[in-house]
Amino acid sequence: MGISHYIKDIGRGKDGARALSREQAADLFGQVLDGAVTDLEVGAFCLAMRIKGETAAEMAGFLDATRARTALQGTADIAPVVLPSYNGARKLPVLTPLLALLLAQRGLPVLVHSAATDSVRVHAPTVLKHLGVNVGGNVAAGHVTLAPTESLCPGLKRLLDVRRVVGLRNPAHSLVKLMNPCVGRALVVGSYTHPEYALSMAATFELIGADALLLRGTEGEPVADPRRAPQMDAFVAGQRQRLQDVQAGSLQQLPELPAPDAEATAHYTQAVLAGALPVPAPIAAQVEHILHIHAQLHSSVLSHPVEATT
């Protein structure tokens, strides 16, 4: 088989490259995930896609191939909230664990999937470990479950690790922020750092009929910046609605935040969960938006059951 004929299409440069169909993209990505192609072909694929960029149809095909090879997580009676956590913290504390635990406090099942893609950042699993949340366990209402990417799809983790070799992101880094690794429907909290990814992620969510919240994350994490509320858009079965515009104007007061190390972040998270410190307003708003989307999703599931395919 091989993927050289696909590379000929996508590897002709920014202006000459041709997009793949959803079916072709699924075939190509499936071979990459299966380890059925050479390292040279994988590198060529990653670099070609980095230059060309992914279309919504191509990303949908990549998601199709990934789902077919993912050890899907069982779900509770209600749809889980999925938090992809891959960027970690550099300047600000990683507050994805706080978001996860706030949602669990409100009775939702939460699945955090993660892999360390940067060796110098503080990552959510380290903070969660300090908080007593370890890898594994069933997805259940009122609980946070942590799943390493390699336990979901080993081939996907291998592709994420290509960045350590070539120094550039590849489609896997966008895919993990879009995928639903659960049986049935789930609410995926997708985040972006650059405006162009807001457009491409929204187009993919619409195409695949996703249930999602999309926002500009904090340093790439799926949690609102605790200092200023970002724009947030909801998707229910792919139908988009604006929930919140970006907070404008100058800030009158900044929240007290911990140092961006795991132990300090864990202590801060515990204090907020216990009510000793306030929840930063943008994160509190994000929690309410997720609950709002989840209520719509639950109502939709009861009226028109849909089997998730992403």
SULUR-V78869 format. One record per backbone hydrogen bond with DSSP energy under -0.5 kcal/mol. NH is the residue of the N-H (numbers start at 1). CO is the residue of the C=O. E is the energy in kcal/mol with one decimal. If there is no record, write none. Layout:
nh:NH co:CO e:E
nh:NH co:CO e:E
This chain:
nh:6 co:3 e:-0.7
nh:7 co:3 e:-2.3
nh:8 co:4 e:-1.8
nh:9 co:5 e:-0.7
nh:9 co:6 e:-0.7
nh:10 co:6 e:-2.3
nh:11 co:7 e:-2.2
nh:12 co:9 e:-0.6
nh:16 co:12 e:-0.6
nh:17 co:13 e:-1.9
nh:18 co:9 e:-3.0
nh:25 co:21 e:-2.7
nh:26 co:22 e:-2.1
nh:27 co:23 e:-2.0
nh:28 co:24 e:-2.7
nh:29 co:25 e:-2.8
nh:30 co:26 e:-2.1
nh:31 co:27 e:-1.9
nh:32 co:28 e:-1.8
nh:33 co:29 e:-2.8
nh:34 co:30 e:-2.1
nh:35 co:32 e:-1.1
nh:36 co:31 e:-2.4
nh:42 co:38 e:-2.2
nh:43 co:39 e:-2.6
nh:44 co:40 e:-2.4
nh:45 co:41 e:-2.6
nh:46 co:42 e:-2.6
nh:47 co:43 e:-2.4
nh:48 co:44 e:-2.5
nh:49 co:45 e:-2.4
nh:50 co:46 e:-1.8
nh:51 co:47 e:-1.8
nh:52 co:48 e:-2.6
nh:53 co:49 e:-2.8
nh:59 co:55 e:-2.5
nh:60 co:56 e:-2.3
nh:61 co:57 e:-2.0
nh:62 co:58 e:-2.4
nh:63 co:59 e:-2.5
nh:64 co:60 e:-2.2
nh:65 co:61 e:-2.3
nh:66 co:62 e:-2.2
nh:67 co:63 e:-2.8
nh:68 co:64 e:-1.8
nh:69 co:65 e:-0.5
nh:69 co:66 e:-1.3
nh:70 co:67 e:-1.2
nh:71 co:152 e:-2.7
nh:72 co:70 e:-1.6
nh:73 co:181 e:-2.8
nh:76 co:78 e:-0.5
nh:81 co:109 e:-2.8
nh:82 co:80 e:-0.5
nh:82 co:187 e:-3.1
nh:83 co:81 e:-0.5
nh:83 co:111 e:-3.0
nh:84 co:82 e:-0.6
nh:84 co:189 e:-0.6
nh:85 co:83 e:-0.6
nh:85 co:113 e:-2.8
nh:86 co:84 e:-0.6
nh:89 co:122 e:-2.8
nh:95 co:93 e:-0.8
nh:99 co:95 e:-2.2
nh:100 co:96 e:-2.7
nh:101 co:97 e:-2.5
nh:102 co:98 e:-2.3
nh:103 co:99 e:-2.2
nh:104 co:100 e:-2.0
nh:105 co:101 e:-2.1
nh:106 co:102 e:-1.0
nh:107 co:104 e:-2.1
nh:108 co:103 e:-2.0
nh:110 co:143 e:-2.3
nh:111 co:81 e:-3.0
nh:112 co:110 e:-0.5
nh:112 co:145 e:-3.1
nh:113 co:83 e:-1.3
nh:113 co:111 e:-0.6
nh:114 co:147 e:-1.5
nh:115 co:85 e:-0.7
nh:117 co:86 e:-0.9
nh:117 co:115 e:-0.8
nh:121 co:118 e:-0.6
nh:122 co:89 e:-2.1
nh:123 co:121 e:-0.5
nh:126 co:123 e:-1.0
nh:127 co:123 e:-1.3
nh:128 co:124 e:-2.9
nh:129 co:125 e:-2.1
nh:130 co:126 e:-1.5
nh:131 co:127 e:-1.2
nh:132 co:129 e:-1.5
nh:133 co:128 e:-3.0
nh:134 co:132 e:-0.7
nh:136 co:146 e:-2.7
nh:140 co:138 e:-0.7
nh:143 co:140 e:-1.7
nh:145 co:110 e:-2.9
nh:145 co:143 e:-0.5
nh:146 co:134 e:-0.7
nh:146 co:136 e:-0.7
nh:147 co:112 e:-2.9
nh:147 co:145 e:-0.5
nh:149 co:114 e:-2.0
nh:151 co:148 e:-1.1
nh:152 co:148 e:-0.9
nh:152 co:149 e:-0.8
nh:153 co:149 e:-2.9
nh:156 co:153 e:-0.9
nh:157 co:153 e:-1.6
nh:158 co:154 e:-2.1
nh:159 co:155 e:-1.7
nh:160 co:156 e:-2.2
nh:161 co:157 e:-1.9
nh:162 co:158 e:-0.5
nh:162 co:159 e:-0.9
nh:163 co:160 e:-1.3
nh:164 co:161 e:-1.2
nh:165 co:161 e:-0.5
nh:165 co:162 e:-1.3
nh:166 co:162 e:-2.5
nh:167 co:163 e:-2.2
nh:173 co:170 e:-2.0
nh:174 co:170 e:-0.6
nh:174 co:171 e:-0.6
nh:175 co:171 e:-2.7
nh:176 co:172 e:-2.1
nh:177 co:174 e:-1.0
nh:178 co:175 e:-2.1
nh:179 co:175 e:-1.6
nh:180 co:310 e:-1.7
nh:181 co:179 e:-0.6
nh:183 co:73 e:-2.6
nh:187 co:80 e:-2.7
nh:188 co:186 e:-0.8
nh:188 co:211 e:-2.5
nh:189 co:82 e:-2.7
nh:190 co:188 e:-1.0
nh:190 co:213 e:-2.5
nh:192 co:215 e:-1.4
nh:197 co:194 e:-1.6
nh:198 co:194 e:-0.9
nh:198 co:195 e:-0.6
nh:199 co:195 e:-1.2
nh:200 co:196 e:-1.9
nh:201 co:197 e:-2.6
nh:202 co:198 e:-1.6
nh:203 co:199 e:-2.2
nh:204 co:200 e:-1.9
nh:205 co:201 e:-2.7
nh:206 co:202 e:-2.3
nh:207 co:203 e:-2.2
nh:208 co:204 e:-2.6
nh:209 co:205 e:-0.6
nh:209 co:206 e:-0.6
nh:210 co:205 e:-2.5
nh:212 co:210 e:-0.6
nh:212 co:235 e:-2.5
nh:213 co:188 e:-2.2
nh:214 co:233 e:-2.8
nh:215 co:190 e:-1.9
nh:216 co:231 e:-0.7
nh:217 co:192 e:-1.4
nh:217 co:215 e:-0.8
nh:218 co:221 e:-1.0
nh:218 co:223 e:-1.1
nh:219 co:217 e:-0.8
nh:221 co:218 e:-2.0
nh:222 co:84 e:-0.5
nh:223 co:221 e:-1.0
nh:232 co:244 e:-2.4
nh:233 co:214 e:-2.3
nh:234 co:241 e:-3.1
nh:235 co:212 e:-2.7
nh:236 co:239 e:-1.9
nh:238 co:210 e:-2.9
nh:239 co:236 e:-1.9
nh:240 co:238 e:-0.5
nh:241 co:234 e:-2.2
nh:243 co:232 e:-2.4
nh:244 co:232 e:-1.8
nh:247 co:229 e:-3.1
nh:257 co:255 e:-0.6
nh:261 co:259 e:-1.8
nh:265 co:261 e:-2.3
nh:266 co:262 e:-2.3
nh:267 co:263 e:-2.3
nh:268 co:264 e:-2.3
nh:269 co:265 e:-2.5
nh:270 co:266 e:-2.5
nh:271 co:267 e:-2.1
nh:272 co:268 e:-2.3
nh:273 co:269 e:-2.6
nh:274 co:270 e:-1.9
nh:275 co:272 e:-1.2
nh:276 co:271 e:-1.9
nh:277 co:271 e:-1.3
nh:283 co:280 e:-0.7
nh:284 co:280 e:-2.4
nh:285 co:281 e:-2.4
nh:286 co:282 e:-1.9
nh:287 co:283 e:-2.3
nh:288 co:284 e:-1.8
nh:289 co:285 e:-2.4
nh:290 co:286 e:-2.5
nh:291 co:287 e:-2.3
nh:292 co:288 e:-2.1
nh:293 co:289 e:-2.7
nh:294 co:290 e:-2.8
nh:295 co:291 e:-2.0
nh:296 co:292 e:-1.7
nh:297 co:293 e:-2.9
nh:298 co:294 e:-2.9
nh:299 co:295 e:-2.1
nh:300 co:296 e:-2.4
nh:301 co:297 e:-2.6
nh:302 co:298 e:-2.0
nh:303 co:299 e:-1.7
nh:304 co:300 e:-3.6
nh:308 co:306 e:-0.6
